[in-house]
Structure formats: structure tokens, C-alpha cells
């Protein structure tokens, strides 16, 4: 009887959240950033701001990268595909990523706010 209870407990543990999650347990990895509603660059920037404020730096980094990707995904005339973006938000996100890598949370938050303002001014 004891072996049956132990086996049932082990079976429950094996089919529980620890084995059904696609990410290792114990902080070895984190889930990807959930796509914010709207999926505009400013939505990702706000997600990054919230994640960083909560101390989730990896999630903040991923959201910043997603925002920058959205900003860089733009239409350009044929033959000008190699022209860099002139969006101030793209540069501000690059600076925010550097500040994040340097563990300068305050500067990163300021740069994210500046990028949100720039993106909003561009209608994004």
C-alpha cells in the first residue's frame, strides 16, 4: 500500500507544473515576453518598463529588442533598404539596452521613457 501511495505521489509530481512547463525550473531560463496588446513598439516599451521596474531584467531586454525590431520593420523605397532608420526611438532603445547591460537601471528606465515619448510622437 505504501508503494502505491508513493507511486501515485510521484506520478502526480511528474505530471504537475514542473514537467509540463517548456522552461527549466529554478530560474535557469525564463519564458519569452508575452506579446502585449496591440503589439506596437510603444506597447513593448511599456512592457519593458514594467518588467524592469519589477526587477525582471531578461524580460525587459527581450521587450526592448522586440520594440526595436518593430521600429526597424518599416517600408522604404526600393534601393534604400540599407539606409539606417532615423527614428530617435531606435537610438534610445539601443542606449537603453547598453544601460541595461551595464546594470544601470535608472538610466535604462529614463531611456525607455524617452523612447516611449519618441514612439508616441511618431504615432507608434
Backbone as numpy.savetxt, mean C-alpha at the origin, in Angstrom:
# Nx Ny Nz CAx CAy CAz Cx Cy Cz
-10.13 -42.72 23.55 -10.94 -41.54 23.55 -10.08 -40.29 23.55
-9.02 -40.30 24.34 -8.13 -39.13 24.40 -7.48 -38.86 23.04
-7.09 -39.89 22.33 -6.49 -39.72 21.01 -7.50 -39.13 20.03
-8.74 -39.49 20.16 -9.77 -38.96 19.29 -9.97 -37.47 19.52
-9.97 -37.05 20.77 -10.13 -35.64 21.10 -8.93 -34.85 20.59
-7.73 -35.39 20.81 -6.52 -34.74 20.35 -6.52 -34.63 18.82
-6.93 -35.69 18.16 -6.98 -35.68 16.70 -7.99 -34.66 16.21
-9.14 -34.59 16.86 -10.15 -33.61 16.47 -9.63 -32.20 16.69
-8.93 -31.96 17.79 -8.37 -30.63 18.05 -7.33 -30.28 17.01
-6.49 -31.24 16.66 -5.47 -31.00 15.64 -6.10 -30.71 14.29
-7.15 -31.45 13.96 -7.85 -31.23 12.70 -8.48 -29.84 12.64
-9.07 -29.42 13.74 -9.66 -28.08 13.80 -8.56 -27.03 13.65
-7.43 -27.23 14.31 -6.33 -26.28 14.21 -5.78 -26.21 12.78
-5.71 -27.37 12.12 -5.16 -27.40 10.77 -6.09 -26.74 9.75
-7.39 -26.80 9.99 -8.32 -26.20 9.05 -8.71 -24.80 9.46
-8.15 -24.31 10.56 -8.47 -22.98 11.06 -7.76 -21.90 10.27
-7.82 -20.70 10.78 -7.32 -19.51 10.07 -5.84 -19.62 9.73
-5.06 -20.29 10.55 -3.62 -20.36 10.32 -3.24 -21.03 9.01
-4.00 -22.04 8.60 -3.65 -22.76 7.38 -4.44 -22.30 6.17
-5.50 -21.59 6.36 -6.27 -21.14 5.22 -5.84 -19.78 4.72
-5.03 -19.09 5.50 -4.56 -17.79 5.06 -3.42 -17.96 4.07
-3.38 -17.14 3.02 -2.31 -17.28 2.04 -0.99 -16.67 2.50
-0.93 -16.13 3.71 0.27 -15.46 4.20 0.77 -16.18 5.43
2.07 -16.27 5.61 2.63 -16.92 6.79 2.17 -16.21 8.07
1.98 -16.99 9.09 1.59 -16.46 10.39 2.83 -15.98 11.13
2.71 -14.97 11.94 3.83 -14.51 12.75 4.55 -13.31 12.19
3.95 -12.61 11.24 4.53 -11.38 10.75 5.58 -11.56 9.67
5.75 -12.79 9.15 6.75 -12.99 8.10 6.36 -12.28 6.81
5.07 -12.09 6.62 4.59 -11.38 5.43 3.27 -10.74 5.78
2.85 -9.79 4.97 1.57 -9.14 5.21 0.72 -9.24 3.97
-0.58 -9.15 4.13 -1.42 -9.20 2.95 -1.22 -7.95 2.10
-1.50 -8.04 0.80 -1.35 -6.86 -0.04 -2.37 -5.80 0.35
-2.12 -4.59 -0.07 -3.01 -3.49 0.22 -4.34 -3.74 -0.47
-5.41 -3.62 0.30 -6.74 -3.74 -0.29 -6.99 -2.51 -1.15
-7.54 -2.73 -2.31 -7.82 -1.62 -3.20 -8.86 -0.71 -2.56
-8.53 0.54 -2.36 -9.51 1.45 -1.78 -10.64 1.72 -2.75
-11.75 2.18 -2.22 -12.88 2.50 -3.09 -12.46 3.60 -4.06
-12.84 3.44 -5.29 -12.54 4.44 -6.31 -11.24 4.17 -7.02
-10.26 3.66 -6.34 -8.96 3.32 -6.89 -8.27 4.48 -7.62
-8.56 5.70 -7.24 -7.84 6.86 -7.76 -6.52 6.99 -7.01
-5.55 7.69 -7.57 -4.29 7.89 -6.85 -4.52 8.48 -5.46
-5.43 9.43 -5.34 -5.66 10.05 -4.03 -6.25 9.05 -3.04
-7.02 8.07 -3.52 -7.54 7.03 -2.63 -6.39 6.19 -2.06
-5.44 5.84 -2.92 -4.28 5.08 -2.45 -3.41 5.92 -1.51
-3.31 7.22 -1.80 -2.53 8.09 -0.92 -3.16 8.18 0.46
-4.48 8.27 0.52 -5.15 8.29 1.82 -4.98 6.96 2.55
-4.99 5.86 1.79 -4.75 4.54 2.39 -3.33 4.47 2.96
-2.37 5.03 2.23 -0.98 5.06 2.70 -0.86 5.89 3.97
-1.55 7.02 3.98 -1.53 7.92 5.13 -2.09 7.20 6.37
-3.19 6.53 6.20 -3.80 5.79 7.31 -2.93 4.65 7.80
-2.34 3.92 6.84 -1.48 2.79 7.21 -0.25 3.28 7.97
0.35 4.36 7.49 1.55 4.88 8.16 1.20 5.42 9.55
0.08 6.09 9.66 -0.34 6.61 10.96 -0.57 5.47 11.95
-0.98 4.31 11.44 -1.20 3.14 12.30 0.05 2.30 12.49
1.17 2.73 11.88 2.43 2.01 12.05 2.63 0.85 11.11
1.81 0.73 10.08 1.94 -0.36 9.12 2.73 0.13 7.92
4.04 0.19 8.07 4.91 0.80 7.07 4.92 0.05 5.75
4.90 -1.26 5.79 4.93 -2.04 4.53 3.65 -1.77 3.73
2.52 -1.72 4.42 1.25 -1.43 3.75 1.27 0.00 3.19
1.85 0.92 3.94 1.97 2.30 3.46 2.82 2.35 2.20
3.93 1.63 2.20 4.80 1.59 1.02 4.06 1.06 -0.19
3.33 -0.02 -0.02 2.61 -0.60 -1.14 1.54 0.35 -1.67
0.85 1.04 -0.77 -0.18 1.99 -1.20 0.45 3.17 -1.94
1.61 3.63 -1.47 2.31 4.71 -2.17 2.72 4.28 -3.58
3.23 3.06 -3.69 3.63 2.56 -5.00 2.44 2.42 -5.93
1.30 1.99 -5.38 0.09 1.87 -6.20 -0.38 3.26 -6.67
-0.32 4.24 -5.77 -0.72 5.60 -6.14 0.19 6.13 -7.25
1.48 5.90 -7.10 2.42 6.39 -8.11 2.18 5.70 -9.45
1.90 4.43 -9.42 1.60 3.69 -10.65 0.36 4.26 -11.33
-0.67 4.55 -10.54 -1.90 5.13 -11.11 -1.61 6.49 -11.75
-0.75 7.27 -11.13 -0.41 8.58 -11.68 0.41 8.45 -12.97
1.25 7.45 -13.02 2.10 7.27 -14.20 1.36 6.62 -15.36
0.24 5.98 -15.08 -0.58 5.35 -16.10 -1.45 6.42 -16.73
-0.94 7.01 -17.84 -1.62 8.15 -18.44 -1.50 8.07 -19.95
-2.32 8.82 -20.61 -2.28 8.89 -22.07 -1.29 9.97 -22.49
-0.47 9.63 -23.47 0.47 10.60 -24.03 0.44 10.47 -25.54
0.78 11.54 -26.26 0.81 11.46 -27.72 1.84 10.43 -28.19
1.56 9.84 -29.33 2.47 8.87 -29.90 3.84 9.50 -30.10
4.87 8.76 -29.77 6.23 9.27 -29.90 6.74 9.96 -28.64
5.86 10.18 -27.67 6.28 10.83 -26.42 6.14 9.89 -25.23
6.16 8.60 -25.50 5.97 7.63 -24.43 7.13 7.60 -23.44
8.28 8.09 -23.81 9.42 8.12 -22.91 9.53 9.42 -22.12
8.59 10.33 -22.33 8.62 11.60 -21.61 8.18 11.37 -20.16
8.97 11.84 -19.21 8.59 11.64 -17.80 7.36 12.46 -17.45
6.68 12.00 -16.43 5.48 12.71 -15.96 5.91 14.03 -15.32
5.11 15.06 -15.54 5.41 16.34 -14.90 4.49 16.59 -13.70
3.82 15.55 -13.24 2.93 15.66 -12.10 3.74 15.86 -10.81
3.44 16.92 -10.06 4.14 17.12 -8.79 3.91 15.97 -7.82
2.74 15.36 -7.91 2.43 14.26 -6.99 3.37 13.08 -7.19
3.80 12.82 -8.43 4.72 11.71 -8.69 6.04 11.94 -7.95
6.57 13.14 -8.03 7.81 13.47 -7.32 7.62 13.43 -5.81
6.48 13.90 -5.35 6.22 13.90 -3.90 6.11 12.48 -3.37
5.53 11.59 -4.16 5.44 10.19 -3.74 6.83 9.57 -3.71
7.67 9.89 -4.71 9.05 9.38 -4.70 9.79 9.83 -3.45
9.61 11.10 -3.10 10.24 11.63 -1.88 9.66 10.96 -0.64
8.36 10.71 -0.64 7.73 10.04 0.51 8.27 8.62 0.66
8.47 7.94 -0.45 9.04 6.59 -0.39 10.47 6.61 0.16
11.24 7.63 -0.24 12.60 7.76 0.31 12.56 8.05 1.81
11.65 8.92 2.23 11.51 9.23 3.65 11.07 7.99 4.43
10.19 7.21 3.84 9.74 5.98 4.48 10.90 5.00 4.64
11.71 4.88 3.59 12.87 3.99 3.65 13.87 4.44 4.72
13.94 5.75 4.93 14.84 6.31 5.95 14.21 6.31 7.34
12.99 5.77 7.41 12.23 5.71 8.67 11.92 7.10 9.24
11.74 8.05 8.34 11.37 9.42 8.72 9.86 9.56 8.55
9.14 9.08 9.53 7.68 9.02 9.46 7.04 10.40 9.31
7.52 11.38 10.05 6.93 12.71 10.01 7.05 13.32 8.61
8.24 13.24 8.02 8.43 13.77 6.66 7.58 13.01 5.66
7.51 11.71 5.82 6.72 10.89 4.91 5.25 11.31 4.97
4.72 11.51 6.17 3.32 11.93 6.30 3.09 13.30 5.66
4.05 14.21 5.82 3.93 15.54 5.20 3.94 15.43 3.67
4.80 14.59 3.16 4.89 14.41 1.71 3.64 13.73 1.15
3.09 12.80 1.89 1.85 12.16 1.45 0.73 13.20 1.39
0.66 14.05 2.42 -0.36 15.10 2.42 -0.18 16.05 1.24
1.06 16.40 0.94 1.33 17.27 -0.21 0.92 16.57 -1.51
1.17 15.27 -1.61 0.79 14.52 -2.81 -0.73 14.43 -2.94
-1.42 14.29 -1.81 -2.89 14.27 -1.84 -3.41 15.60 -2.37
-2.82 16.69 -1.89 -3.22 18.04 -2.34 -2.95 18.20 -3.83
-1.77 17.77 -4.28 -1.43 17.87 -5.71 -2.35 17.02 -6.57
-2.62 15.80 -6.12 -3.49 14.91 -6.88 -4.91 15.48 -6.95
-5.38 16.03 -5.84 -6.73 16.62 -5.82 -6.81 17.82 -6.75
-5.74 18.63 -6.79 -5.71 19.79 -7.68 -5.76 19.38 -9.14
-5.30 18.16 -9.43 -5.31 17.65 -10.80 -6.59 16.85 -11.09
-7.47 16.80 -10.09 -8.71 16.06 -10.26 -8.57 14.56 -10.08
-7.51 14.17 -9.42 -7.27 12.74 -9.21 -7.43 12.41 -7.75
